[in-house]
């Protein structure tokens, strides 16, 4: 077990060195155009090498990101204003905006977290002015099923069913399904 940990830490260190030029070029995420370029570039690197490089890149560029994460092929963060806790796992082809993902949370493939509830402002003629994005908080030890859309907070130890659409906050320790997602039972037996 000790040898495996040494190999993993070595791979993480090499990855941090390799992605550093990209992180530096995008000013550690502050230069948005280059940040998006590198986020999408690292998203398409396959296999375990890609997983290590994505974790290293986001360690440098996101507001907060543990190096001990697994971020799969095709997944990218559209906003650098996100946080990812230790030992979180994010499946393939996810798009994540302003979000705070708790420790040990597991997110399946094709999940979208588009920066919470959007507020779109219009002028008196109905023309679009701008939008204000909120932050989505997903607690620790959660499971988010495949193809879910998360636009509101999810409490610790909750499970969101595949294909569910979360538009209202989900409390801790429940299983929620549907569109819109609603709690159907407790996720932890008493």
C-alpha positions as CSV (number, residue, x, y, z in Angstrom):
1,X,0.0,0.0,0.0
2,X,2.9,2.3,0.8
3,X,4.4,1.8,-2.7
4,X,1.1,2.7,-4.3
5,X,0.9,5.9,-2.4
6,X,4.4,6.8,-3.4
7,X,3.7,6.2,-7.0
8,X,0.5,8.3,-6.8
9,X,2.2,11.2,-5.1
10,X,5.0,11.1,-7.7
11,X,2.5,11.1,-10.6
12,X,0.7,14.1,-8.9
13,X,4.0,15.9,-8.6
14,X,5.0,15.3,-12.2
15,X,1.5,16.5,-13.3
16,X,1.8,19.7,-11.3
17,X,5.1,20.4,-13.1
18,X,3.7,19.5,-16.5
19,X,0.6,21.7,-16.3
20,X,2.3,24.7,-14.6
21,X,3.1,26.5,-17.9
22,X,-0.6,26.4,-18.9
23,X,-1.7,27.6,-15.5
24,X,0.9,30.4,-15.7
25,X,-0.2,31.5,-19.2
26,X,-3.8,31.9,-18.0
27,X,-2.6,33.8,-14.9
28,X,-3.8,30.9,-12.7
29,X,-7.3,31.2,-14.1
30,X,-7.6,35.0,-14.0
31,X,-7.3,35.4,-17.8
32,X,-10.6,33.9,-18.7
33,X,-10.1,33.3,-22.4
34,X,-6.9,31.3,-21.9
35,X,-8.3,29.6,-18.8
36,X,-11.2,28.2,-20.9
37,X,-8.8,27.2,-23.6
38,X,-6.6,25.2,-21.2
39,X,-9.6,23.8,-19.3
40,X,-11.0,22.4,-22.6
41,X,-7.6,21.3,-23.8
42,X,-6.9,19.3,-20.6
43,X,-10.5,17.9,-20.7
44,X,-9.7,15.9,-23.8
45,X,-6.6,14.2,-22.6
46,X,-7.5,10.5,-22.2
47,X,-6.8,8.0,-19.5
48,X,-5.2,8.2,-16.1
49,X,-2.7,10.8,-17.4
50,X,-5.6,13.1,-18.3
51,X,-7.1,12.5,-14.8
52,X,-3.9,13.6,-13.1
53,X,-3.4,16.6,-15.4
54,X,-6.9,17.9,-14.9
55,X,-6.6,17.6,-11.1
56,X,-3.2,19.4,-11.3
57,X,-4.5,22.2,-13.6
58,X,-7.6,22.8,-11.4
59,X,-5.4,22.7,-8.3
60,X,-3.6,25.8,-9.7
61,X,-6.6,27.6,-11.2
62,X,-9.8,27.0,-9.3
63,X,-10.6,29.0,-6.1
64,X,-10.0,25.7,-4.2
65,X,-9.3,22.2,-5.4
66,X,-7.6,19.2,-3.8
67,X,-5.0,17.4,-5.8
68,X,-6.7,14.2,-4.5
69,X,-9.6,14.4,-6.9
70,X,-10.6,12.3,-10.0
71,X,-11.8,14.4,-12.9
72,X,-12.7,12.3,-15.9
73,X,-12.4,12.7,-19.6
74,X,-14.4,15.5,-21.2
75,X,-15.2,17.3,-17.9
76,X,-14.3,20.9,-17.5
77,X,-15.1,23.8,-15.1
78,X,-16.6,26.8,-17.0
79,X,-15.8,29.1,-14.1
80,X,-12.7,29.2,-12.1
81,X,-14.8,30.3,-9.1
82,X,-15.4,26.7,-8.0
83,X,-14.2,24.5,-5.1
84,X,-13.6,20.8,-5.1
85,X,-13.1,18.9,-1.8
86,X,-10.6,16.1,-1.2
87,X,-11.3,12.6,-2.7
88,X,-14.2,14.0,-4.8
89,X,-14.8,12.1,-8.1
90,X,-16.3,13.6,-11.2
91,X,-17.4,11.5,-14.1
92,X,-16.9,12.1,-17.9
93,X,-18.5,14.9,-19.9
94,X,-19.6,17.1,-17.0
95,X,-19.8,20.9,-17.2
96,X,-19.5,22.7,-13.9
97,X,-19.8,26.4,-13.2
98,X,-19.7,28.2,-9.8
99,X,-20.0,25.3,-7.4
100,X,-18.7,24.0,-4.1
101,X,-18.3,20.3,-4.2
102,X,-17.8,18.6,-0.8
103,X,-15.3,15.9,0.2
104,X,-15.8,12.4,-1.0
105,X,-18.7,13.4,-3.2
106,X,-19.2,11.2,-6.3
107,X,-20.6,12.8,-9.5
108,X,-21.6,10.6,-12.4
109,X,-21.1,11.3,-16.1
110,X,-23.0,14.0,-18.1
111,X,-23.9,16.0,-15.0
112,X,-24.4,19.7,-15.4
113,X,-24.0,22.2,-12.6
114,X,-24.6,25.6,-14.3
115,X,-23.8,28.0,-11.5
116,X,-27.1,27.8,-9.6
117,X,-30.3,29.7,-10.2
118,X,-29.8,32.2,-12.9
119,X,-31.4,35.6,-12.7
120,X,-31.8,37.2,-16.2
121,X,-32.5,40.9,-16.2
122,X,-34.3,42.6,-19.0
123,X,-35.0,46.3,-19.8
124,X,-38.5,47.8,-20.2
125,X,-38.6,46.6,-23.8
126,X,-37.9,43.0,-22.8
127,X,-34.3,43.0,-24.2
128,X,-31.8,40.9,-22.4
129,X,-29.4,42.9,-20.2
130,X,-27.3,40.4,-18.3
131,X,-27.5,37.5,-15.9
132,X,-26.4,36.9,-12.3
133,X,-25.2,33.5,-11.4
134,X,-25.4,32.0,-8.0
135,X,-23.2,29.3,-6.4
136,X,-24.3,25.7,-6.0
137,X,-23.2,23.9,-2.8
138,X,-23.1,20.1,-2.9
139,X,-22.3,18.7,0.5
140,X,-19.9,16.0,1.5
141,X,-20.4,12.3,0.8
142,X,-23.1,12.9,-1.9
143,X,-23.9,10.8,-4.9
144,X,-25.1,12.6,-8.1
145,X,-26.6,10.3,-10.7
146,X,-25.8,10.4,-14.4
147,X,-27.3,13.3,-16.5
148,X,-28.6,15.2,-13.5
149,X,-28.9,19.0,-13.7
150,X,-28.0,20.6,-10.3
151,X,-29.2,24.3,-10.0
152,X,-29.7,24.4,-6.2
153,X,-27.9,23.2,-3.1
154,X,-27.7,19.5,-2.1
155,X,-27.2,18.6,1.6
156,X,-24.5,16.3,3.0
157,X,-24.9,12.5,2.4
158,X,-27.8,13.0,-0.1
159,X,-28.3,11.0,-3.3
160,X,-29.7,12.6,-6.5
161,X,-31.2,10.1,-9.0
162,X,-30.1,9.9,-12.6
163,X,-31.7,12.4,-14.9
164,X,-33.1,14.5,-12.0
165,X,-33.3,18.2,-12.1
166,X,-32.6,20.0,-8.8
167,X,-34.2,23.4,-8.8
168,X,-34.9,23.7,-5.1
169,X,-32.5,23.0,-2.2
170,X,-32.3,19.3,-1.2
171,X,-31.9,18.6,2.5
172,X,-29.1,16.4,4.0
173,X,-29.4,12.6,4.1
174,X,-32.2,12.1,1.6
175,X,-32.7,10.4,-1.8
176,X,-34.2,12.8,-4.3
177,X,-35.4,12.0,-7.8
178,X,-37.5,13.5,-10.6
179,X,-37.8,16.7,-12.6
180,X,-38.1,18.7,-10.4
181,X,-36.2,16.6,-7.9
182,X,-38.1,15.8,-4.6
183,X,-37.0,13.8,-1.6
184,X,-38.5,10.3,-1.5
185,X,-36.8,8.7,1.5
186,X,-33.8,9.0,3.8
187,X,-30.5,8.0,2.4
188,X,-29.1,6.8,5.8
189,X,-30.8,4.2,7.8
190,X,-31.5,5.2,11.4
